[in-house]
Amino acid sequence: MHRRLVFEEPVSRAAVWSRRLAWFSLAVLVLTVLGFRMGQPSIEGLAPILGAYVLVGLAFGLSILAFARIWHAGHRGVGIAFQSFVLCLLLLLPAGYAGLRLATLPSLKDISTDTEDPPSFSRSRAALDGRGGLVPAELPAASRRVQRQAYPQVVPIVLEVPAELAFDMARKAANTLGWQVLEAVRPGGRVGAGRIEAVARTRVLRFADDVTIRIRPRVDGSRIDIRSVSRLGGHDFGANAARIAAFAAEIELLNEAR
């Protein structure tokens, strides 16, 4: 009786290395995000993320190469290559979204509902301590014109309620959104305007952004202006406009619930 030898095709090395690189990149990204959330975020701290995405791109290319080798040479490992391909696509989605925002939105990091007279940030001890001594610089008029064109929906919030009630709604909205309120000054006194200083953090990387809210009385009610400024980088990827929109939506809900 003769024994039949069965030779199996080798597993694609490109598929194996693609999967290894993809999972290693995922581990680096997770650890970097955790480090950001627990520590002090910085632009330099983004280097591991950029390095991880270089590896993701390499893993993605190897998965494509693996499919080609499997198709032409009959190598095994299609499941491994497919797993790596899907994982790379999932990892590339956030980068692709960020790239789209970078390409389609202007390079702004300071957004205000009042482009003619933006609310100024408080220089009180409480506000400065909460911001680490930072005071966001004023933007030139040209940048405000760019903002008006890019975000025409960012407008003052006008309410038919007294300024005192508008102040309470603004403070409650800030707390609901998870912002850290540093200082709150009720409307009244010589100026008549109220003010709320806060720090908001981005959802994933926990970047700290500075927010100031101004509440002014009007003859027929009150007006709320809000300004949101990113501390790091020169492009906010639309985060400040989105934050202001979320605040305006919360104010609307509170106003309707009165």
C-alpha positions in Angstrom: 0.0 0.0 0.0 1.4 3.3 -1.1 1.2 6.4 1.0 0.0 9.6 -0.8 1.8 12.7 0.0 -0.3 15.8 0.2 1.5 19.1 -0.3 -0.4 22.1 1.1 0.2 25.6 -0.4 2.0 27.9 2.1 0.2 30.6 4.0 0.8 34.1 2.4 3.5 35.8 4.4 2.0 39.2 3.3 -1.3 38.2 4.9 0.4 37.2 8.2 2.5 40.4 8.4 -0.4 42.5 7.4 -2.5 41.1 10.3 0.4 41.5 12.8 1.0 45.2 11.8 -2.7 46.0 11.9 -3.2 44.6 15.4 0.1 46.2 16.6 -1.1 49.6 15.2 -4.5 49.2 17.0 -2.6 48.5 20.3 -0.5 51.6 19.8 -3.5 53.8 19.1 -5.4 52.5 22.1 -2.5 53.0 24.4 -1.8 56.5 23.0 -5.5 57.6 23.5 -5.4 56.2 27.0 -2.3 58.2 27.7 -3.9 61.4 26.4 -6.9 60.9 28.5 -4.9 60.3 31.7 -2.1 62.8 31.1 -1.6 66.2 29.6 -2.4 66.3 25.9 0.1 67.9 23.6 0.9 68.2 19.9 4.1 66.2 20.4 2.1 63.5 22.0 0.4 62.8 18.7 3.6 61.4 17.2 2.8 57.7 18.2 -0.6 58.1 16.5 1.0 59.3 13.3 3.5 56.5 13.5 0.7 54.0 14.1 -1.1 55.2 11.0 2.0 54.8 8.9 1.9 51.1 10.0 -1.8 50.9 9.3 -1.1 52.1 5.7 1.6 49.5 5.4 -0.7 46.8 6.7 -3.4 47.8 4.3 -1.0 47.6 1.4 0.2 44.2 2.5 -3.4 42.9 2.7 -3.9 44.0 -0.9 -0.7 42.3 -1.9 -1.8 39.2 0.0 -5.0 39.0 -2.0 -3.1 39.3 -5.2 -0.6 36.5 -4.2 -3.4 34.2 -3.1 -5.2 34.7 -6.4 -2.2 34.2 -8.6 -0.1 31.7 -6.7 -2.9 29.8 -4.8 -1.4 30.6 -1.4 -3.5 30.1 1.7 -4.5 32.9 4.1 -7.5 34.6 2.5 -9.2 34.7 5.9 -6.1 36.3 7.5 -5.8 38.9 4.7 -9.6 39.7 4.9 -9.4 40.2 8.7 -6.5 42.6 8.3 -8.2 44.4 5.4 -11.3 45.0 7.5 -9.4 46.1 10.6 -7.3 48.5 8.5 -10.4 50.0 7.0 -11.9 50.6 10.4 -8.7 52.2 11.7 -8.5 54.4 8.6 -12.1 55.7 8.9 -11.3 58.3 11.6 -8.2 59.5 9.7 -10.2 59.8 6.5 -12.9 61.8 8.3 -10.2 64.1 9.8 -8.6 64.5 6.4 -12.0 65.5 4.8 -12.6 68.1 7.5 -9.0 69.4 7.1 -9.5 69.7 3.3 -13.0 71.3 3.4 -13.0 73.6 6.4 -10.9 76.7 6.9 -7.9 76.8 9.3 -9.7 78.3 12.3 -9.4 77.5 16.0 -11.5 80.4 17.5 -15.2 80.6 16.8 -17.7 83.2 18.2 -21.4 83.9 17.7 -20.5 87.6 17.7 -17.9 88.3 15.0 -18.1 92.1 15.5 -17.6 92.2 19.2 -16.5 88.7 20.4 -16.8 88.0 24.1 -13.5 88.5 25.9 -12.1 85.9 28.2 -11.9 86.8 31.9 -8.6 87.5 33.5 -9.8 86.9 37.0 -7.7 84.6 39.3 -10.2 81.8 39.1 -10.4 81.9 35.3 -6.6 82.1 34.9 -6.0 79.3 37.3 -8.5 77.1 35.5 -6.9 77.9 32.1 -3.3 77.5 33.4 -2.7 81.2 33.0 -3.6 81.2 29.3 -5.7 84.0 27.7 -6.8 83.3 24.1 -5.6 86.0 21.7 -8.1 88.1 19.8 -8.6 87.1 16.2 -8.1 89.7 13.4 -11.2 90.9 11.5 -10.1 88.9 8.4 -10.4 85.6 10.3 -13.8 86.6 11.6 -14.9 87.2 8.0 -13.7 83.7 7.1 -15.7 82.3 10.0 -18.9 84.0 8.8 -18.5 82.4 5.4 -17.6 78.9 6.7 -20.2 78.8 9.6 -23.1 81.0 8.8 -25.2 79.0 11.3 -23.1 80.3 14.2 -25.2 83.2 15.4 -26.2 84.9 18.7 -28.8 83.2 20.8 -31.7 85.6 21.3 -34.3 84.8 24.0 -37.5 86.4 25.1 -36.6 85.9 28.8 -34.9 88.1 31.3 -31.1 88.0 31.4 -31.1 86.4 34.9 -33.1 83.5 33.6 -31.0 83.3 30.4 -27.9 83.1 32.7 -29.4 80.2 34.7 -30.1 78.4 31.4 -26.6 79.0 30.1 -25.0 77.7 33.2 -27.3 74.6 33.2 -26.5 73.9 29.6 -22.8 74.1 30.2 -23.1 71.6 33.1 -25.3 69.3 31.0 -22.6 69.3 28.3 -20.0 68.3 30.8 -18.0 71.5 30.7 -15.9 72.6 33.7 -17.3 75.9 34.9 -14.5 78.1 36.2 -16.4 81.2 36.9 -20.0 82.5 36.8 -20.9 86.1 37.2 -24.6 86.9 37.1 -26.0 89.8 35.0 -26.2 93.1 36.7 -24.0 95.9 38.0 -22.6 98.7 35.9 -22.2 96.7 32.7 -25.3 94.6 33.0 -23.8 91.6 31.3 -23.3 88.2 32.9 -20.4 85.9 32.2 -19.6 82.2 32.4 -16.0 80.9 31.9 -15.6 77.2 31.2 -13.2 74.5 29.9 -14.6 71.9 27.5 -12.7 68.7 26.5 -12.9 66.8 23.3 -14.6 63.5 23.5 -11.8 61.1 22.5 -8.4 62.7 23.1 -9.6 65.0 25.9 -8.0 68.1 24.4 -8.9 71.2 26.6 -10.7 74.0 24.8 -11.6 77.4 26.4 -15.2 78.7 26.4 -16.6 82.0 27.4 -20.3 82.9 27.5 -21.7 86.4 27.6 -25.3 87.1 28.7 -26.6 90.6 27.9 -30.1 92.0 28.7 -32.2 93.4 25.9 -35.4 95.5 25.9 -37.4 92.4 24.7 -35.4 89.7 26.6 -31.7 88.7 26.5 -28.9 87.7 24.2 -26.3 85.0 24.7 -23.0 85.0 22.9 -20.5 82.2 23.2 -16.9 81.9 22.1 -15.0 78.6 21.9 -11.2 78.5 21.3 -8.9 75.4 20.9 -5.7 75.5 22.8 -3.6 73.2 20.6 -2.9 73.4 16.9 -4.2 75.9 14.3 -7.1 73.9 12.9 -10.1 72.7 15.1 -11.6 70.4 12.4 -15.0 72.1 13.1 -15.0 71.1 16.8 -15.7 74.7 18.1 -18.6 75.3 15.8 -20.0 71.9 16.7 -19.6 72.7 20.4 -21.5 76.0 19.9 -24.3 74.3 18.0 -24.6 71.7 20.9 -24.8 74.6 23.4 -27.5 76.4 21.3 -29.5 73.2 21.0 -29.4 72.7 24.8 -30.5 76.3 25.4 -33.4 75.7 23.0 -34.5 72.6 24.9 -34.3 74.4 28.2 -36.3 77.3 26.8 -39.0 75.0 25.5 -39.2 73.2 28.8 -39.9 76.4 30.9 
